[in-house]
């Protein structure tokens, strides 16, 4: 029997994260620059986002209200 490695959640682009959260990609850029949401660096300037980690980060900040994330 072969055991498979645990799966990792997919990483989203800022456009994909914006769609999932129901916000514009500029809002994702602003929240990233403010250090409000976690990201993974990809290459020199690229960033990718894990949806659940971002939702947790936003939920822990009282000034940002997350109502519901859209399933992709």
C-alpha angles and dihedrals in degrees: 000000000000119000117214123217115253112272120246122219115259118262117232132211117234089261091052092046091049090053092047092050096038095240134115118268088243089063089054089051091049094048090049092051090049091052092240097126132042122240142176118236114234116189120324101321106001124113131190129192135214106219098215093047090051093048090050091049093049093045091054091057111076095205092064121064118204111194103175139332118229115237113239 
